[in-house]
Amino acid sequence: MNIDEKYRKAGDIISKAGGTPVTVNDTLIKLLKFFIMEDEVDFIASFNDKKSQTMEQLKLSSGLAEEEITQKVKDLAGRGVIFNQPNSKGIMVFRLLPLLNVGTFEYNFMGKLEKNDRNMEIYSLFNKMFGDLQSMLQENYDSLIPFLMTAPPIDRTVPVLENKPKNEPVKIIINKDLGTAMDRIVPSQKVEELILKFDEIALGHCFCRHYKDLAGTHCKQTDDRETCFTFGKSAKFTSEQGFSRMITKDEALSVLKRAEEAGLVHKAYHPNFDTSKEETSICNCCRCCCANGIDNMIAPMTNATNFLSMVNDELCIGCGKCVKECHTYAAYLNDDKKARRKEELCIGCGVCAHFCPQNAISMIEGERIVRIPPKRK
């Protein structure tokens, strides 16, 4: 087997490692050569049957000595290819990461990047990959999109629940029809509470905005780039590899406040998309750059939320501020110049309520999943 065939095999293994599957083609092989050296590509084949392994398991699957495995894992972790953190029992586990969602792409663009020849080539290859993926989904729209619309939510909206102009809480209305089952664990609905429960918090660059910066397409909502949080062992991993830096809870709350003032949406991520498990990270998303946002989505946008906006007609003055700030184009003005929202598009982020000058928007509480398909082109 020649070296390109080995990289192709490694690409097939990585594509099956979770996240978003990618086509094993020349573009992928060129990308992998930036992150996996020739003397490491055989080691990736050790993860063919089992994507997460202990040291003892890796010794058997790779045939290598512990010292050599330790060095390879260290180098590959530093490039966002392998996640190396202990499990709940304190046993070190080595997990092969996918290329996308969440893996090599996100971790590398989370770190500070210079606009040099190497990074521009990596950007160009990812850009081509995204274009190819979009074309493939569009060409097979009728068969693939309905199937993808049944996928579990990728992220969970954590709402803004303060009205900025009046410095008042946003009114919360309990909708029993949308209520939560009594035996289900309800995750934190206030971003401040979520931050305060973690002792280990790391802050990295928004990989979506960072990616767009290399393209010369800068964010229209904020100049902040360090807006991406990781928690617990994810914080340890990203900070140890130089993708992020550890920060205090007060620093984290300050970043969140600036994000809210810029109209960004808090989105939490859970292991295996299971909201009963503790969050691993929070992104603060803009509409113009976010890969899971409505303006940039390739596959359907699938989001878990616990809220739905509702307008008080007596208070609404028809200023259109909510329409301007809405991330999913759910908000609009009717013929009577009263704000309305399309329920199927509302992700319950609370940004509309946050900026409403009259505090005329309440949030109806109740679990929902919002699935928005990409437009057919």
N, C-alpha and C positions, 0 to 999 in steps of 0.2 A: 504494500500500500504506500503510494507516494504521499508527500506532505499535503498536497491539496486535497487528496482523498481523506486524509486524517482530519483536516479542518472541516471537511464536509460532514464527516461522521460526528465531530464535536458540535457542529452547528445543529445537527439533527437532535442530539442529546439535549442541548441547551434550549432548543425550541420546544421540547417536551417537559421542560423544568417548571412549568407553571406560567403565570402571567399571560401575556399575549403571544400566541404562537406566531412564528415568522417563517417565511419561505426560505428554504435552504438554497441559496443561489449565489452568484458571484459577488453581489453586493454584501451579503452576509459574511462570506469568506473574507473579503477585504476588511470588513469591520473587525472580525474576530482576530485578525492578525495584529491589530493595534492593542488588543487586550490580553491575548494569549500568545506567548512566545512558542517557537517551534519545539523547544525542549519541554514544554508544558502540555502540549496538545494531547499526548498519550494519557496524561494524568486525568484529563477531562473524561476520557473514555471509562475511567473507573467509576463514574457516576451513572453509567448507562442503566443499571438495574435499580439503583437506589439513590435518590437525589440528596438525601440527608444521611450522613454516616458519622460514626464515632471514629477515633483514631484506630482502634482495633479492627473495625470493619474496613477502614481504608487500607490498612496494611494488607489485608487479604485481597481486596478488590484491585489494588494497584500493584501489589508485589514489591512495594518500596519499603525502605526502612523508615522508622519514625522521624529521624533527623531530616531526611530528604522530603518527606511529606510536610513536615513543619515549615520548611523553607518555601516549598511551592505554594502551600496554603497562604503563607504570609504575603507572598508576592501577588498572588491572584486576588486576595482580599483587598489589597491596596489598589487594584484596578476595578473593583466592583464585580468580580466574577464569582467569588465564593464568600458566603456569610459565615463567620467563625465566632460563635458565641455559645456559652453553656445553656443547656436546657433547664427546665424547672427543677431538676434533681441535681444541678451543678455539674453535669457531665458535658464536656466540650463536644459540640456537634458541628460538623462542616457541611453546609448546604450549598449546592450548586444553584446559582441565581439565574433567572431568565434574563433575556436581553432587555425586555420591556415589561413594565407594569407588575411589580416594581423590581428593578434589577440594574444591570450594568449602565443602561442609558441614564436613569434617574440619578444614581449615585455619582456618576462622573460629572453630570451637569449640575449637581448640587454643590460641588466644590468650586472654588474660584478658578476661572479659566481665562487665559490670555488669548487674544485674537492672533494666533500664529498659524503657520502653515499646517502643522499637525492637527490642531483643533478644527481648523476650517475644513480639512479633508474629512475628519470624523463627522463634522456637521453635514457636509455634502452627502456622505454615504447614508447617514440616518435620514436625511431629507429625501433621498431617492427611495429608501426603504418605505418611508411613510407614503410617498406618492404611489409606489407599486401596490402597497396594501390598500390604499383608497381605491385605486383602479380595479383591483381584484374584487373588492366588496361591491363596487358599483356595477361591474359587469355581471355579478351573480346576485344582484339585489333581491330578486324575488325569492331565492332559495335561502340566502344567508341572513338577511336582515330580520325576517320573522323569527328565525331560530335564535339570533343574538338578542332579540328583544325579550327572551325568556331568561336571560342570564341573571345571576344575582347582582345586587348593587355593588359597584366598584368602591364607592365612597359614601359617606354619611354627612349630611349637612348639620352643622352645629350653628344655630341661629344667633343673630344679633337681637337682643331683647331690650334695648334702650333707644328711646327717641332722642336724637341729638338736638334738634331745634328747641324743644321744650324742656330738655333735661328731665324727662319722665320715663318710667317704665312703659314698655309696650304692653297693652292689655292682652292677657292670655285667656282664651275661651276653651273649655274642655268639651270636646265633641265625643259623646259616648259611642256614637256609631263608628268612630275611628279609634276607639280605645285600645289599650294594650292588654293582652292576656295577663291574668294575674300571676301565672307561674313563669313569666318571662322576665329576664333581667333587662331593665331599661338603662341604657347608657347615659352618660352625662349630657344634659341638654344645654348647659351653660358652659361656654368655652373657658371661663375663669375657673370653674370647678374642675374641669378636666386638667388644666395646667397645674392646679394646686395639689392634685393627688399624686403627681410624679415627683420623685426626688432627682431623677436624672433626665435632664432636658438638653437637647442639642439643637443648634440653629444653623441651617445651611441656606444656600442660595435657592431661590425658586428655579427649578430646572427648566420649567417651561419658558419663563422670561429670559433666563440665561441663554437658552437655545435660540430664542427669537433675537436676542441681542447680537449673536454671531451672524445672523442673517441681515442685520441692520434694520430690523423691524422692532422698534422699541415700544414698551408698554405705554398705553394711553392713560392708565389709571394711577400708576405709582412709579416713583423712581427707586423705591426700596427693592432690593434684591434678596437680602437675607430675611426671608419670610417663611421658610419651610422648617417645621419642627419634627424631631424624632424623639421618642421616649424609651426609657428602660434600656433593654439590651440593644435596641435599634440605635439609641443615642450613643451607647458605648461603641457600637460598630462604626457608625458614621464619623464619630469624633476620632477614634483610634486610627482610621484610615485617612484622615485629613479632609473628608468630605464636608464636615461641619465642625462647630466648636461648642463646647459645653457652656451653658449660660445659667443664670439664676432664675428663680420664679419671677422675681420683680422685672428682670430684663424681658422675660417672655411676655409678661402682661403688658409691658410697654410696647413691644412689637405688635401685639394683638390690637392694642388701642389705635396705633397708627394705621393698621390694616383696615380697621372698621371705618376710620375717618376717610380712607381712600375708597371705600365702598367695596372692599374685597369680601369674598365669601369664605367662611371657615368650613373646610371639609376634612373630616376625620377618616382615617383608614384603620381597619381592623384585620387581624390575621385571618386569612382564608375568607374574607368578606363576612365574617361572623361577628355581629354587633354585640353578642354576649361576652366576647373576649375583650380584654383591655386594648385601648387604642395603641397603635405603634407610631402614628405620626399625624400631623395636621398640616394641610396646605392652606394658604390664604390666596384664593384664586381670583384672577381678573377675568373679564369676558374675552379680552382680545388675544390673550396668550395661552390660556389654560387648555391643555390637550384633552381634558375631560369636560370642556366647556362647549356651549352650543355653536360657537363660531368656528371651532377648530376640529370638531369631532369627525372621526373617520368611521368608527363603529357607533352603535347607539349609545347615548348618554344614559346611564342607569344609576340612579341615586336613591339612597334611603333617607327619609326625612320624617320628622315627627310633627311638622307644622304645615299650615296652609294659610295664606294671607286672606283677610276679609276687610272690606272697606265700609266705613260708616258714612253713608251719604249725607247725613246732616252736618258732618264736619268737613267733608271733602270740598275743596274749592276749585278742583280741576286744574291745578297748576302744572301737572304732567311730570313732576319730579320723580315719582315712582316709575313712570314709563322710561325716563332717561336712565335710571339707575338699575333697572331690572336686568338680571344676568341671562335670563332665558326668554326674554320677550313675552313673558306671561302677562305683564301689565299693559293696559291700554285705556284710552278715554272713550266712553260711549258717546252717542249723539247728544246727550244732555251734559256733556263735559264732566262726567263723574268717572272716577277711576274704577276700573274693573280688572280682573285677572282671569286667565285661562287656567282652570284647575289642572289640566293635564300637563301644563308646562311649569307650574309653580313648585319650586323645590324648598319652599319654606325657609329661605335664608334670612328673612327679616330685614334685608337691605332697604326695601321699599319703606317699611315701617320706621327704620332708623332715620331716614332722611325726610320723612313727611313733615312739612312745616306745621300741620294741624294735629299731628299725632292721631290721624284719622284711620290708621290701619291697625287692626288687631291680628293676632295669630291664633288660629284654631289648632288645638293640640290633639294629635292622634297619628298613629303610625301610617305611613304611606310609602309606596315605592313609585318613583317617577321614571318612566322610560320614554325617551325622546329619540326617534329615529333620525339618522342623517337625511338631508334632502337628497332626492334622486336627481342625478345630473345627467 
